[in-house]
């Protein structure tokens, strides 16, 4: 059950993150005003990713991957690429992505011009999106 929640919520995270990135890039390129709508898109992205982090941490400590690390040790996990992806690479990259989103959110609040707000969100959220897309376990995501 927790795995399904984590997977389905991930679809929402990727969707809203894409919307936030596109909104920020368009706002920056077209020199738009940073409105309440842009603020809310960025804020909901921050909130959705933090909720996903909590769900992911809950799933991680209940997962077969975590149980395998406890039984066979980290050495065996690191030798197998699919186990390493689930046990190490995916969690670390997702945490780094959420840190980038959080930093982008915090830095954009200190900016005074609309252009610099959009630019900050665009840079940090795009990097986070790339981190996320690079370490989604795609084969398991589509199957589970």
C-alpha positions in Angstrom: 0.0 0.0 0.0 2.7 2.5 1.0 4.6 1.7 -2.3 1.5 2.6 -4.3 1.0 5.8 -2.4 4.6 6.7 -3.0 4.4 5.9 -6.7 1.1 7.7 -7.3 2.1 10.8 -5.4 5.3 10.8 -7.4 3.2 11.3 -10.6 1.7 14.4 -8.9 5.2 15.7 -7.9 6.6 15.3 -11.3 3.6 17.0 -12.9 3.5 20.0 -10.6 7.3 20.3 -10.8 7.1 20.4 -14.6 4.3 23.0 -14.4 6.4 25.1 -12.0 9.5 24.9 -14.2 7.6 25.8 -17.3 5.8 28.6 -15.5 9.1 30.0 -14.3 10.8 29.8 -17.6 7.9 31.4 -19.5 7.7 34.1 -16.8 11.4 34.8 -17.1 11.6 34.8 -20.9 8.4 36.8 -21.4 9.3 39.3 -18.6 6.0 38.6 -16.8 4.9 39.8 -13.4 5.4 37.3 -10.5 1.8 37.0 -9.5 0.0 35.1 -6.7 -0.6 32.3 -9.3 3.2 31.9 -9.8 3.8 32.0 -6.1 1.2 29.3 -5.4 2.5 27.0 -8.2 6.0 27.3 -6.6 4.7 26.8 -3.1 2.5 23.8 -4.0 5.5 22.2 -5.6 7.5 22.7 -2.4 4.7 21.3 -0.3 4.1 18.3 -2.6 7.8 17.4 -2.7 8.0 17.5 1.1 5.0 15.3 1.5 6.6 12.9 -1.0 9.8 12.9 1.1 7.8 11.9 4.2 6.0 9.1 2.3 9.2 8.0 0.7 11.0 7.8 4.1 8.1 5.8 5.5 8.2 3.4 2.5 12.0 3.1 2.6 12.2 1.8 6.1 9.4 -0.7 5.4 10.7 -1.8 2.0 12.2 -5.1 1.1 15.3 -3.1 0.0 15.9 -1.9 3.6 15.3 -5.4 5.0 17.9 -6.8 2.5 20.4 -4.2 3.6 19.9 -5.3 7.2 20.3 -9.0 6.4 23.0 -9.1 3.7 24.8 -5.8 4.5 25.5 -2.8 2.5 28.4 -4.4 0.6 26.1 -6.8 -1.2 23.6 -4.0 -1.9 26.3 -1.9 -3.5 27.4 -4.7 -5.8 24.0 -5.1 -7.4 23.1 -2.0 -9.6 19.3 -2.4 -9.2 19.6 -2.7 -5.4 22.0 0.2 -5.3 19.6 2.3 -7.2 16.7 1.7 -4.7 18.8 1.7 -1.6 21.2 4.5 -2.2 21.0 6.4 -5.5 17.3 7.1 -5.6 16.9 8.3 -2.0 20.0 10.5 -2.1 19.1 12.1 -5.4 15.5 12.7 -4.3 16.7 14.3 -1.0 19.1 16.5 -3.0 16.3 17.5 -5.4 14.1 18.5 -2.4 16.9 20.5 -1.0 17.3 22.3 -4.3 13.5 23.0 -4.4 13.6 24.3 -0.8 16.7 26.5 -1.6 15.0 27.9 -4.7 11.9 28.7 -2.7 13.8 30.4 0.1 16.1 32.3 -2.3 13.2 33.5 -4.5 11.6 35.1 -1.5 14.6 37.4 -1.0 14.6 38.6 -4.6 13.0 42.0 -5.3 12.4 41.9 -9.0 10.0 39.6 -10.8 12.7 38.6 -13.3 15.0 37.4 -10.5 12.2 35.5 -8.8 11.4 33.6 -12.0 15.1 33.0 -12.7 15.7 31.6 -9.3 12.8 29.3 -9.4 13.6 28.2 -12.9 17.2 27.3 -12.1 16.7 25.5 -8.8 13.5 23.7 -9.8 14.9 22.6 -13.2 18.0 21.2 -11.5 15.7 19.4 -9.1 13.6 18.0 -11.9 16.7 16.7 -13.6 17.8 15.0 -10.4 14.4 13.4 -10.0 14.2 12.2 -13.5 17.7 10.8 -13.4 17.0 8.4 -10.6 13.4 7.4 -10.8 13.4 3.5 -10.9 11.5 3.6 -14.2 11.0 -0.2 -14.6 9.4 -0.4 -11.2 7.5 2.8 -11.5 5.5 1.6 -14.5 4.9 -1.8 -12.9 4.0 -0.9 -9.4 
